[in-house]
Amino acid sequence: MSKSEKRQRGVLFLGIRWYPEEKEQVVESARSAGLSAGEYLRRCALGRRIVAKGDSRQMKEIMKLGGLQKHLYLEMQKQGMMTTELSKQFAETLTALQIALMKFDAKSLNNTED
């Protein structure tokens, strides 16, 4: 993108007056999505996806927990410490993690512009 194109993109298009509570709501929504207020409003107006950054972080944490769970299971099994009761508890925990992951919409986690 040339310098003139960058300058054109920075042109103020609309001066918008806000009620304080509306402005705060937009600012908070933008903050949740990890975007500036301007980028947040641009994506809203153009129908682009807006995803709270927390969603991606939470999904990664759940996947990390699943990996740690699997590692612990395999280590206990290798050392002969696995019992039927422990195996059942591991399975229940893994199922709970899978259910939590299914609640995320993979398409909505793509925070790039269309």
SELUMZA-990573 format. One record per residue (C-alpha): residue number from 1; residue in three letters; chain; x, y, z. Coordinates in Angstrom, 2 decimals. Each point is the difference from the previous one (the first is absolute). Layout:
pos:NUM	code:Ala	unit:A	c1:X	c2:Y	c3:Z;
...
//
This chain:
pos:1	code:Met	unit:A	c1:0.00	c2:0.00	c3:0.00;
pos:2	code:Ser	unit:A	c1:1.50	c2:3.37	c3:-1.04;
pos:3	code:Lys	unit:A	c1:0.20	c2:3.04	c3:2.27;
pos:4	code:Ser	unit:A	c1:-2.89	c2:1.70	c3:-1.80;
pos:5	code:Glu	unit:A	c1:-2.21	c2:-3.06	c3:0.54;
pos:6	code:Lys	unit:A	c1:0.88	c2:-0.02	c3:3.69;
pos:7	code:Arg	unit:A	c1:-0.84	c2:3.69	c3:0.28;
pos:8	code:Gln	unit:A	c1:-3.34	c2:-0.50	c3:-1.73;
pos:9	code:Arg	unit:A	c1:-0.95	c2:-2.78	c3:2.40;
pos:10	code:Gly	unit:A	c1:0.63	c2:2.33	c3:2.94;
pos:11	code:Val	unit:A	c1:-2.57	c2:2.54	c3:-1.17;
pos:12	code:Leu	unit:A	c1:-2.71	c2:0.78	c3:2.53;
pos:13	code:Phe	unit:A	c1:-3.22	c2:-1.18	c3:-1.60;
pos:14	code:Leu	unit:A	c1:-2.66	c2:0.77	c3:2.57;
pos:15	code:Gly	unit:A	c1:0.14	c2:2.07	c3:3.12;
pos:16	code:Ile	unit:A	c1:-2.40	c2:-1.89	c3:2.25;
pos:17	code:Arg	unit:A	c1:-1.54	c2:1.40	c3:3.15;
pos:18	code:Trp	unit:A	c1:-0.56	c2:-2.56	c3:2.73;
pos:19	code:Tyr	unit:A	c1:-1.88	c2:-0.13	c3:3.24;
pos:20	code:Pro	unit:A	c1:2.56	c2:-0.81	c3:2.70;
pos:21	code:Glu	unit:A	c1:-1.52	c2:-3.43	c3:0.69;
pos:22	code:Glu	unit:A	c1:-0.01	c2:-0.86	c3:-3.74;
pos:23	code:Lys	unit:A	c1:3.62	c2:1.05	c3:-0.37;
pos:24	code:Glu	unit:A	c1:0.99	c2:-2.08	c3:3.03;
pos:25	code:Gln	unit:A	c1:-1.84	c2:-3.02	c3:-1.42;
pos:26	code:Val	unit:A	c1:1.83	c2:0.29	c3:-3.34;
pos:27	code:Val	unit:A	c1:3.36	c2:0.51	c3:1.71;
pos:28	code:Glu	unit:A	c1:-0.57	c2:-3.01	c3:2.27;
pos:29	code:Ser	unit:A	c1:-1.11	c2:-2.21	c3:-2.91;
pos:30	code:Ala	unit:A	c1:3.08	c2:1.04	c3:-1.98;
pos:31	code:Arg	unit:A	c1:2.24	c2:-0.69	c3:2.98;
pos:32	code:Ser	unit:A	c1:-1.54	c2:-3.47	c3:0.41;
pos:33	code:Ala	unit:A	c1:0.75	c2:-0.75	c3:-3.64;
pos:34	code:Gly	unit:A	c1:3.55	c2:1.33	c3:0.28;
pos:35	code:Leu	unit:A	c1:-0.70	c2:2.72	c3:-2.56;
pos:36	code:Ser	unit:A	c1:0.09	c2:3.77	c3:-0.07;
pos:37	code:Ala	unit:A	c1:-3.41	c2:1.68	c3:0.12;
pos:38	code:Gly	unit:A	c1:0.44	c2:1.12	c3:-3.62;
pos:39	code:Glu	unit:A	c1:0.88	c2:-3.49	c3:-1.25;
pos:40	code:Tyr	unit:A	c1:-2.86	c2:-1.46	c3:2.03;
pos:41	code:Leu	unit:A	c1:-2.51	c2:2.43	c3:-1.56;
pos:42	code:Arg	unit:A	c1:1.46	c2:-0.60	c3:-3.48;
pos:43	code:Arg	unit:A	c1:-0.46	c2:-3.77	c3:0.36;
pos:44	code:Cys	unit:A	c1:-3.55	c2:0.47	c3:1.32;
pos:45	code:Ala	unit:A	c1:-0.94	c2:2.27	c3:-2.89;
pos:46	code:Leu	unit:A	c1:1.52	c2:-2.28	c3:-2.64;
pos:47	code:Gly	unit:A	c1:-1.46	c2:-3.19	c3:1.47;
pos:48	code:Arg	unit:A	c1:3.38	c2:-1.50	c3:0.83;
pos:49	code:Arg	unit:A	c1:0.50	c2:-2.49	c3:2.81;
pos:50	code:Ile	unit:A	c1:0.78	c2:1.30	c3:3.45;
pos:51	code:Val	unit:A	c1:1.18	c2:-2.52	c3:2.56;
pos:52	code:Ala	unit:A	c1:0.83	c2:0.58	c3:3.61;
pos:53	code:Lys	unit:A	c1:3.68	c2:-0.77	c3:0.52;
pos:54	code:Gly	unit:A	c1:-0.96	c2:-1.92	c3:3.11;
pos:55	code:Asp	unit:A	c1:-1.67	c2:-2.64	c3:-2.16;
pos:56	code:Ser	unit:A	c1:3.25	c2:-0.89	c3:-1.75;
pos:57	code:Arg	unit:A	c1:1.95	c2:0.03	c3:3.24;
pos:58	code:Gln	unit:A	c1:-2.57	c2:-2.14	c3:1.78;
pos:59	code:Met	unit:A	c1:-0.07	c2:-2.52	c3:-2.84;
pos:60	code:Lys	unit:A	c1:3.81	c2:-0.25	c3:0.03;
pos:61	code:Glu	unit:A	c1:-0.01	c2:-0.53	c3:3.76;
pos:62	code:Ile	unit:A	c1:-2.58	c2:-2.78	c3:-0.26;
pos:63	code:Met	unit:A	c1:2.08	c2:-1.68	c3:-2.72;
pos:64	code:Lys	unit:A	c1:3.09	c2:0.35	c3:2.18;
pos:65	code:Leu	unit:A	c1:-1.82	c2:-1.63	c3:2.91;
pos:66	code:Gly	unit:A	c1:-1.03	c2:-2.86	c3:-2.27;
pos:67	code:Gly	unit:A	c1:3.61	c2:-0.54	c3:-1.05;
pos:68	code:Leu	unit:A	c1:1.19	c2:0.01	c3:3.60;
pos:69	code:Gln	unit:A	c1:-2.79	c2:-2.39	c3:0.92;
pos:70	code:Lys	unit:A	c1:1.07	c2:-2.40	c3:-2.75;
pos:71	code:His	unit:A	c1:3.65	c2:0.22	c3:1.04;
pos:72	code:Leu	unit:A	c1:-0.83	c2:-0.73	c3:3.63;
pos:73	code:Tyr	unit:A	c1:-2.22	c2:-2.92	c3:-1.01;
pos:74	code:Leu	unit:A	c1:2.73	c2:-1.56	c3:-2.16;
pos:75	code:Glu	unit:A	c1:2.68	c2:0.47	c3:2.66;
pos:76	code:Met	unit:A	c1:-2.16	c2:-1.62	c3:2.68;
pos:77	code:Gln	unit:A	c1:-0.85	c2:-2.86	c3:-2.35;
pos:78	code:Lys	unit:A	c1:3.68	c2:-0.50	c3:-0.89;
pos:79	code:Gln	unit:A	c1:0.97	c2:-0.19	c3:3.67;
pos:80	code:Gly	unit:A	c1:-2.79	c2:-2.43	c3:0.82;
pos:81	code:Met	unit:A	c1:-1.79	c2:2.46	c3:2.30;
pos:82	code:Met	unit:A	c1:-3.24	c2:0.10	c3:-2.00;
pos:83	code:Thr	unit:A	c1:-3.04	c2:-1.51	c3:1.68;
pos:84	code:Thr	unit:A	c1:-3.48	c2:-0.50	c3:-1.40;
pos:85	code:Glu	unit:A	c1:-1.30	c2:2.84	c3:2.18;
pos:86	code:Leu	unit:A	c1:2.76	c2:2.38	c3:-1.11;
pos:87	code:Ser	unit:A	c1:-0.56	c2:-0.95	c3:-3.63;
pos:88	code:Lys	unit:A	c1:-3.70	c2:0.79	c3:0.40;
pos:89	code:Gln	unit:A	c1:0.82	c2:3.40	c3:1.55;
pos:90	code:Phe	unit:A	c1:2.42	c2:0.80	c3:-2.83;
pos:91	code:Ala	unit:A	c1:-2.69	c2:-0.91	c3:-2.55;
pos:92	code:Glu	unit:A	c1:-2.58	c2:2.21	c3:1.73;
pos:93	code:Thr	unit:A	c1:2.42	c2:2.93	c3:0.11;
pos:94	code:Leu	unit:A	c1:0.91	c2:-0.44	c3:-3.66;
pos:95	code:Thr	unit:A	c1:-3.69	c2:-0.12	c3:-0.93;
pos:96	code:Ala	unit:A	c1:-0.61	c2:3.24	c3:1.94;
pos:97	code:Leu	unit:A	c1:2.88	c2:1.68	c3:-1.86;
pos:98	code:Gln	unit:A	c1:-1.35	c2:-1.20	c3:-3.36;
pos:99	code:Ile	unit:A	c1:-3.45	c2:1.37	c3:0.83;
pos:100	code:Ala	unit:A	c1:1.55	c2:3.35	c3:0.94;
pos:101	code:Leu	unit:A	c1:1.89	c2:0.09	c3:-3.32;
pos:102	code:Met	unit:A	c1:-3.14	c2:-0.79	c3:-1.99;
pos:103	code:Lys	unit:A	c1:-1.60	c2:3.17	c3:1.36;
pos:104	code:Phe	unit:A	c1:2.47	c2:2.07	c3:-2.02;
pos:105	code:Asp	unit:A	c1:-0.79	c2:0.74	c3:-3.63;
pos:106	code:Ala	unit:A	c1:3.28	c2:-0.51	c3:-1.85;
pos:107	code:Lys	unit:A	c1:-0.97	c2:2.45	c3:-2.76;
pos:108	code:Ser	unit:A	c1:-0.68	c2:2.76	c3:2.50;
pos:109	code:Leu	unit:A	c1:3.49	c2:-0.38	c3:1.48;
pos:110	code:Asn	unit:A	c1:1.57	c2:1.22	c3:-3.24;
pos:111	code:Asn	unit:A	c1:0.53	c2:3.65	c3:0.86;
pos:112	code:Thr	unit:A	c1:1.22	c2:1.05	c3:-3.45;
pos:113	code:Glu	unit:A	c1:-1.75	c2:2.27	c3:-2.40;
pos:114	code:Asp	unit:A	c1:-2.14	c2:-1.60	c3:-2.71;
//
